[in-house]
Amino acid sequence: MADYKLYAFGESGNCYKVALMLALTGTPWQRLPVDFFNGETRTDDFRAVNEMGEAPVLLHDGKVLSQSGVILDYLAEQTGRFGADNADERREILRWMLFDNHKFTSYYATLRFIVGLQKSGESPVTEFLRGRAKSAFAIVDKHLAGRDFLVADRLTIADLSLAGYVFFEEETGLALSAYPNILAWRARIAAMPGWKPPYEMVPHAPPARV
Amino acid sequence: MADYKLYAFGESGNCYKVALMLALTGTPWQRLPVDFFNGETRTDDFRAVNEMGEAPVLLHDGKVLSQSGVILDYLAEQTGRFGADNADERREILRWMLFDNHKFTSYYATLRFIVGLQKSGESPVTEFLRGRAKSAFAIVDKHLAGRDFLVADRLTIADLSLAGYVFFEEETGLALSAYPNILAWRARIAAMPGWKPPYEMVPHAPPARV
């Protein structure tokens, strides 16, 4: 019974975060496609679903949930998996998710969008984004030294939030080999039962019509 | 008894968010200064307090809390003010806080840092940041049409998170007059008992030594 429906498209690491949570918890779901490259998230119809104009959006039990962090938190509650065991852990998960939204996913995903998907070449903007992304990656790499996961000695939704984009292979001009602890952590997540790479769970969005 | 201690400096809207929460709840606190413009947040000593290299950091009851969203959530619990009344509100507060960290505060604060504090002039980067900030401001302005506050019919920590930077007056090249609902919401917050403008609660950080 796929009573979870998710607006998602393959190129979005934020959608992948949620798809991965659903996969690792063995939760059936149905995909609602998003024609991102032809501007669907900017249409009035899509904004009526999510005024923020973003995917993913989860529909479940009459609820319409957006922001991958909110959806991960909701699915942790619903499935009893990968959530916090106590108030300290809950705050620590939130701390890393906020850092992810502010500095880790945000700069890296935007860099990868411009360099790897739009392929619009190097510019002062890509240089700026790459510098910011490198700072954030260094902080996470240092934090992961001697740890298996970000918050606890087990996978939590904080890991799924930050790891989303590091599984994509499009060009960014930022070499992940400089961050060995991030690579080891990524491999640890990829070894979890049920893990699949991005485009095996959510197909590519249709290309932009000329 | 000021048993709340907060690493903060005046120019930081993220620090102001927390200082405003403390002011509006009448909570005494003690400031721990941050010599931001001379690189204190990049020192090993500061990173030992917050590995993310950011202010604000709240010290209370043996806890060391960073990320303004985590601190606001903690203070809402501690004071019983401006938090969620139910699970739907809790998720909606989190949704706006994540949007704030990803797109609202983040782009606008970085723009204001470059244009208004560093005063390094216009560039492709400021143009990029201003475009992104305008999109985020338009979404918040539209959401506030016909509403007094972002999530509920009362002030919540979501409002304090998003409003932080709109109280600052440094130049950004983004005219807030284009967002009348944001201006009305800002005025509503400024009318709350205990409200003070940024630099009246937290003094400027020392200027960079030449």
Contacts between the chains, C-beta under 8 A, distances in Angstrom:
chain1	res1	chain2	res2	distance
A	51	B	139	6.3
A	51	B	142	6.8
A	51	B	143	5.9
A	52	B	99	5.8
A	52	B	139	5.8
A	53	B	139	6.9
A	63	B	88	7.9
A	65	B	91	6.7
A	65	B	95	7.7
A	66	B	95	6.3
A	67	B	94	7.2
A	67	B	95	4.6
A	67	B	98	4.4
A	67	B	99	6.5
A	69	B	94	6.6
A	69	B	98	4.7
A	70	B	91	5.3
A	70	B	94	5.2
A	70	B	95	4.9
A	70	B	98	6.7
A	73	B	91	7.2
A	73	B	94	6.7
A	74	B	91	6.7
A	88	B	63	7.9
A	91	B	65	6.7
A	91	B	70	5.3
A	91	B	73	7.2
A	91	B	74	6.7
A	94	B	67	7.2
A	94	B	69	6.6
A	94	B	70	5.2
A	94	B	73	6.7
A	94	B	94	8.0
A	95	B	65	7.7
A	95	B	66	6.3
A	95	B	67	4.6
A	95	B	70	4.9
A	97	B	98	7.2
A	98	B	67	4.4
A	98	B	69	4.7
A	98	B	70	6.7
A	98	B	97	7.2
A	98	B	98	7.2
A	98	B	101	5.1
A	99	B	52	5.8
A	99	B	67	6.5
A	101	B	98	5.1
A	101	B	101	4.1
A	101	B	102	4.1
A	101	B	106	7.9
A	102	B	101	4.2
A	102	B	102	6.9
A	102	B	105	7.9
A	102	B	106	5.4
A	105	B	102	7.9
A	106	B	101	7.9
A	106	B	102	5.4
A	106	B	103	8.0
A	106	B	106	6.4
A	123	B	124	6.0
A	124	B	123	6.0
A	124	B	124	4.4
A	124	B	125	5.4
A	125	B	124	5.4
A	125	B	125	5.7
A	125	B	128	4.7
A	128	B	125	4.7
A	128	B	128	7.7
A	139	B	51	6.3
A	139	B	52	5.9
A	139	B	53	6.9
A	142	B	51	6.8
A	143	B	51	5.9
